[in-house]
Amino acid sequence: MSELQITVNSRTLERLVFVFLVVLLLGANIWQFSRDKGSNEVTGRVTTPVDTSATAPATTTATTPQAPKATCFDGIKNQDETQTDCEGVCGTYWYEDGCHKEPKAAAPEAECKFNSDCKTGFACEEQKCVEEPPECTTNDECAALEECKSGKCVEKELSGELSVNVVDATLKAGAGNDTKKVIDVKLSIENGKTKSIVLYGKAFVYEDKSDDFYNLGKQFEIGTIKGGETSEKYYAITNPSFQDDGENRYIRVEIYDENDEKQSVDGTLTKKIYP
């Protein structure tokens, strides 16, 4: 038997290798395509292009925030404040490293330029802190030794003397026929001294100083008259009756202190009361 001999040259071998590689790559691509298609059919997923325009955020217009309104409590030195939230429109006062609602207290007679340099109740006059008098409408609203003038309580200008005037007297029928008697006397008293004084009086009714009635003066109580006080009132007295004979009758008053010392007073202590 004869032998079959196959001769393969190098070019033929290269071609066979190339064909094999092409077939191998083509088969791999077909297998991958079949695998992806089957996976999509199982899951029902459909791959679609993403629309980026639908998910883009809406464009907003930026606005500049307004600054808060300046106040006296914002912790900022603004407006016309000289310190943070102090003085200027805040109406406060800066001293002793702090802000205060009231001006710094200044002693009376302290040097000043403005009323705010003085403590409450004092005003700056001629560069000195002087006490402001309280407002008033009547003397009763003022303290002792003060009077109301031009709507202000001011110190009374005291004379230093005791002044007494007999203003009037009240007469009634006496105990006997054609007689009369004095039951009270109205006195105007002004104590021009700074101290209070306790007083009483004696009243005399007479035609002249030789009259018996003059020598029978009766004591009546006046009471305490405060320093600077002025009073006008009726004081009850007890005196004997006098004859209603048409002759002139006078009343005279003498003033004594609590030590029974007769007081030298300004004023008129005698007044005609009859007829």
FENGI-V46857 format. One record per backbone hydrogen bond with DSSP energy under -0.5 kcal/mol. NH is the residue of the N-H (numbers start at 1). CO is the residue of the C=O. E is the energy in kcal/mol with one decimal. If there is no record, write none. Layout:
nh & co & e
NH & CO & E
NH & CO & E
//
This chain:
nh & co & e
5 & 3 & -0.5
6 & 4 & -0.5
7 & 5 & -0.5
8 & 6 & -0.6
9 & 7 & -0.6
13 & 9 & -1.6
14 & 10 & -1.9
15 & 11 & -1.9
16 & 12 & -1.9
17 & 13 & -2.1
18 & 14 & -2.1
19 & 15 & -2.4
20 & 16 & -2.2
21 & 17 & -2.1
22 & 18 & -2.2
23 & 19 & -2.5
24 & 20 & -2.2
25 & 21 & -2.3
26 & 22 & -2.4
27 & 23 & -2.2
28 & 24 & -1.8
29 & 25 & -2.1
30 & 26 & -2.1
31 & 27 & -2.2
32 & 28 & -2.1
33 & 29 & -2.1
34 & 30 & -2.2
35 & 31 & -1.7
36 & 32 & -2.0
37 & 33 & -2.1
38 & 34 & -1.9
39 & 35 & -1.7
40 & 36 & -1.8
41 & 37 & -1.8
42 & 38 & -1.7
43 & 39 & -1.8
44 & 40 & -1.4
45 & 40 & -0.6
47 & 45 & -0.6
48 & 46 & -0.6
52 & 50 & -1.1
54 & 51 & -0.9
55 & 51 & -0.7
62 & 60 & -0.6
65 & 63 & -0.6
74 & 71 & -0.6
78 & 76 & -1.2
81 & 78 & -2.3
82 & 86 & -1.3
83 & 86 & -1.4
85 & 76 & -0.7
86 & 83 & -2.1
90 & 87 & -1.7
91 & 88 & -1.9
93 & 100 & -2.8
95 & 93 & -0.6
95 & 98 & -2.2
98 & 95 & -1.0
100 & 93 & -3.2
109 & 129 & -3.1
110 & 107 & -2.0
112 & 127 & -1.1
117 & 114 & -1.6
118 & 115 & -1.8
119 & 106 & -0.8
122 & 119 & -1.9
123 & 130 & -3.1
125 & 123 & -0.8
125 & 128 & -3.0
128 & 125 & -1.1
129 & 110 & -1.9
130 & 123 & -3.0
130 & 128 & -0.7
132 & 121 & -3.3
136 & 151 & -1.7
141 & 138 & -1.3
142 & 139 & -1.9
146 & 143 & -1.6
147 & 154 & -2.8
149 & 147 & -0.7
149 & 152 & -3.0
152 & 149 & -1.6
153 & 134 & -3.0
154 & 147 & -2.9
154 & 152 & -0.7
156 & 145 & -2.6
158 & 156 & -1.2
160 & 192 & -2.4
163 & 161 & -0.6
163 & 190 & -2.7
164 & 266 & -3.0
165 & 188 & -2.0
166 & 268 & -2.8
167 & 165 & -0.7
167 & 186 & -3.0
168 & 186 & -1.2
170 & 184 & -2.0
172 & 181 & -2.6
174 & 179 & -2.6
179 & 176 & -1.0
180 & 242 & -2.5
181 & 172 & -2.8
183 & 170 & -2.4
184 & 170 & -0.8
185 & 235 & -2.2
186 & 168 & -3.1
187 & 185 & -0.6
187 & 233 & -2.4
188 & 165 & -2.5
189 & 187 & -0.6
189 & 231 & -3.0
190 & 163 & -2.7
191 & 229 & -2.7
192 & 161 & -2.4
192 & 190 & -1.0
197 & 225 & -2.2
199 & 197 & -0.5
199 & 223 & -2.5
200 & 256 & -2.1
201 & 220 & -3.2
202 & 254 & -2.0
203 & 218 & -1.9
204 & 252 & -3.0
205 & 213 & -0.7
206 & 250 & -2.1
207 & 208 & -0.5
211 & 208 & -2.4
214 & 211 & -0.9
215 & 211 & -0.8
215 & 212 & -0.7
216 & 213 & -1.2
217 & 214 & -0.5
218 & 203 & -1.5
220 & 201 & -2.8
222 & 199 & -1.4
223 & 199 & -2.4
225 & 197 & -2.9
226 & 224 & -0.6
228 & 191 & -1.8
228 & 193 & -0.9
229 & 226 & -2.3
231 & 189 & -2.8
233 & 187 & -1.8
235 & 185 & -2.8
237 & 183 & -2.4
239 & 182 & -0.5
242 & 180 & -3.3
244 & 178 & -3.5
245 & 243 & -1.9
249 & 274 & -2.7
250 & 206 & -2.9
251 & 271 & -2.6
252 & 204 & -2.9
253 & 269 & -1.8
254 & 202 & -2.3
256 & 200 & -2.9
257 & 261 & -2.0
258 & 198 & -0.9
260 & 257 & -2.0
262 & 260 & -0.5
263 & 255 & -3.2
265 & 263 & -0.8
266 & 162 & -2.2
269 & 267 & -0.6
271 & 251 & -2.2
273 & 249 & -2.4
274 & 249 & -1.6
//
